[in-house]
Amino acid sequence: MSEVETARAAMKQIEALSGYDGPLERMGGLTNLVYRAGDVVLRLPGAGTETYIDRANEAVAARLAALAGVSPEVLHADPATGLMATRFVDGAVTMTPEGFRQRPGAAARAGEAFRQLHRSGASFAFRFELFAMIDDYLSLLATKDVALPEGYHDVVAEASAIREALAAHPLPLAPCHCDPLCENFLDTGERMWIVDWEYSGMNDPMWDLGDLSVEAEFDAALEAEMLTAYFGGEPTPHDLGRMVIYKAMCDLLWTLWGLIQLADGNPAEDFRAYADNRFARCKALMGQPDFARHLAAIRRGPG
């Protein structure tokens, strides 16, 4: 059965699409099959994703994010199969690093969307715990035939100082997206929508801002635009420090995710290069003189 035929068969399970016989437009997605069907977006989960994604948690988060006003309406979400359908956002542009650079105010609109999400009071079912996820991904990779980048375990050991600094001043967790790829942002020019809640959970909100800065390749000006919109002014040294620290830590984590895709034979991208590049970027940031200053600000705590 072809991918389109598989999508057509899945549509029969969704009330909002059961009578649709119009065209299917393939949309982006590194691990899943995503199609536009009229005013509905259909998502079929990728092969193997059930080993590291909890679809029940995703469904809860997607619905709560829609209620918070930052994500499209969920029309169907089956935790057993991962099949999902959401309302198509008309007039929105799927973001890229270039899009964030070229669309005036896009970084600020992303910051505002994160602020709305983080302050929504929503309670996601999953807790996104960075170091536990690194351990889980390493355990999963131990069952697969793929090599870690040279020195990976050494950097994980070095990151124990970050773990201790963060644990010294625990902060309230917020509902977070946790995987802010540019392609998960839809911009109308007036409002930024966030989609794809596979990795979402309760987390330090600075993870979202740091990770987006990495994914969108923000320069200092765009990063400042996002932060100013989020905080309504300058961030404190403690907030800024956490954001910068997470820029390195997201690369440390997603290096392993890339290796899982490589081991699973995902053809969407050169995942060996993806993983190696992310790890190199993590080491480079951790080696910068300012990194120690930001870590010291975290150790001092807020205020």
N, C-alpha and C positions, 0 to 999 in steps of 0.2 A: 504494500500500500504506500502511495506517495505521501509526502508531507501534507500536501493540500487535501488529499483524500482523508488523511488522519484528522485534519482540522475539521473537515465537513462532518465526519462521523461524530466528533466531539461536540459539535454545535447542537446536535440533536438532544444532548443532555441538558441544554441550557434554555430555559424558557424564553429569555430575551432574544435568542437566536434560532429557535426551533423552526421558524418559518422563513428564515432568511435564505435567499438563493442568489443574492447579488455577488459581486466580485469580492475576492479576498486579497488584501494588500499586505505583503510581507513587511514587517517592521523590524527594528533592531532587536538585539538580544544575544548575549555571549553564550548562554547556556540553555535558553528556552526557545520555543517556537512562538512567535508573537505575530498576530494578524489583525488588521483592521477589517471589520465587517460592518459597513455602514457607520452607525454612530456608536458602535461597540468595539472594544478591544478584547480579543480572545488570546489567552495565554495558555499554552500547553507546556508542562514542565519538561525539562531536558532529561535525557537518560542519565541515570546515576545520581541525580540531584537529591534523591530521597535519602542518601547516606549522610548528608550533612545539612539538610534544610528541613525544618519542622514546619510542614504546611499548615498545621492547625494554628501555630503561633502567627504565621504569616497572615492567615485569614483574619484573625482577631485584630492585628495591627493595621491591616489595610482598611478595615471597617472603621476603626477608631480614628485613623488619620483622615478618612473622608468626613467623619463627624466633626473633626477639628478644623475642617475647611482647607486642608493643604493637599488633599489627594482626591482623585475622581471617585464618584459613587461606585461602590461594589455591587454588581448585579448578580454575581454567582461566585461562590468560592467553596470548593469541595476539598476539605482537609485530607480525605482519603486518597484522592487522585492528584491533587494539586491543580486541577483545572480551574481557571479563573476567568471571569469576564468583568470588565469595568467600562464606565462611560467614556467615550472618546472626547477629548478636549478640543473643541473646534477652534481653529485659529492659532493654535500653539505651535511653537517651533521646538523640536527636540534639540537640546543643547549639546554643544561640543566645547572644547577649550577655545577654539576660534570664535564660537558664538558668544562665549562669556566676554571675550576681548572686544568684540565688534558691536554688541547690542548694549547701548547705553543703559546703565542702571541695573543690568542683569545680576551682577554680584550682590548689589544691595537687595534686590528682590529675593534672592536666595537666602540672604541673611534674615530678612523679614519672615520668610516662610519657616525657617528653622526656629525663629523666636516664637512664632505662633504655635508650632508643633510642641516645642519644649515646654511652653507655658500652658498647654491645653489642659493639663490635669489628667490626661489619659494614662491608663496603666496597662502597658503591654505585658503579654503573658511570659515572655522570655527575658532573662537578664543577660545582656551582652557583656561577658567577662573576658577581656582581652587575653590574659595569660592562660586562663583555662581553655580558651579556644585554640591558642597556639599548641597547648599540650594535646588537645583532641585531634587537631590536624596532623601533628607529628605522629600520633598513634595510628591514624588512618594511613598516612604515607608509609609507615613501617610495613604495611601489608601490600604495598605496591612497588613496582619495579621502576623507581625514579630516584635520581640523586639530588640531595640537597645542595645548594650553593656552598662552596668551600667557606668554612668559617661561620656557618649559620648558627651552630650551637654556641659558639663563642660570643656572638652578639646577643643571643638570648640570655646568656649568663650575665653579660654586661648590663642588660636591661633590668636585672634584678634591683639595681639602684633606683630605677624609675618606679618599679613596683612598690618598693618600700616608701618612696617619697609620696606617692599617691595615697598609699594606705595610711600615712601619718595624719592626713587631714581629710577623712572621708566626707564627701559632699552628697546632698540629696541627688538621687538619680532622676533622669527625665526620660520621657518617651523619645527615642531617637531612631533615625533611619538606619544609620550605621554602615551603609554602603552607597555613599553619594557619588556614584559615577555621573559624569555629565549627562549621559543618556537617560538618567533617571529624573531629569529636570525638564519640564515643559514650560516654555515662556511665551506668554501672550503679549508681552511688552508692557502690560499693566500688572500682571500677577504671575508668580512662579508656582507651578504645581510640582509635586514630588510623587513619583510612582515607584513600584517594585519594592515590596516590603519583606523580601525573603530573609534578610539578615537583621531585621529591626529588633529592638529590645530596649529595656531600661538600661541607661548608660550615662556616663559623663557627657553632657551636651557638647563639650569642647571637642569630642571625637568627631562629631558631624562637621564642624567648621574646619578642623584640621585636615580631615580626609578630603573634603571638597576642595580645599586649597591645593592639595596634591593632585587630585584627579583633573581639576580644571587648569592646572599649571598657572595658578595666580602669581602675578608679580606683586611687589610690595604695595602698589597702589590699589589693585583689585582686592587684595587681602584686607587692606585697611577699609575699603568701601564695604566689604561684607561685614567686618567686625563692628564698624561704626553703626551700620543699620541694625545689627543684632543687639548691640548694647545701648544704642541711643547716645553713643559717645565713645570715649577711649576705654578699652578694656583695662582692668587692673593688671599689674605684673603677674599675679597668680593665674588669672584667666588666660592671659597671653601665653604664659609659660606652658600651661596644660595644652593649649591649642598647638603650639609648636612641637611639644613632646609627642603628641598624637600624630603629627605629620610623619614622624619617623616610625612610630609603632604601627600605623596602618600599613606602611610598606612592609614591615616585618611580618605582619599577619597575612597580608594578601600575597606575599611571596609563596606561602604554603598553598593558598587557594589556587594560584596559578599552576603549581606542581600537581595538584589533584586533577585539574583539567587536563594537563599533559598526560598524566597516567591513565585517565579515562578516555583518551583519544579524541578530545573535543577539537574539531577542525576549525573553530571560529577564529582562531588567532594562533600565532607562534608563541605558545605558552612557556616554552623554555626561555625564550628571550624576555618575555613578560616577567617571569619570576626572577631571572638574573638581574634585569634592569631595576626592578623594585628593590631588590636586596642591596644593590650597589648604591641606590639613592638613599636608602635607610642609613647605611654606613657613612655616607658622605655627610648627611645632616648631623648625625651623632658626633662626627668628628669636628664640627665647626665650633669655634670658641664660644659663640653665643649660646650653644646648646647647654653648656655647663651653667651659664647664667640663668637660663630659663628653668633648669632643674633646681637650682638654688632657690628660685622664687617659689617653686612648688613646695620645697621643704619648709620654707618660712610660713606657708599657709596664707589663707585669705586675710585681707585687712591690713 
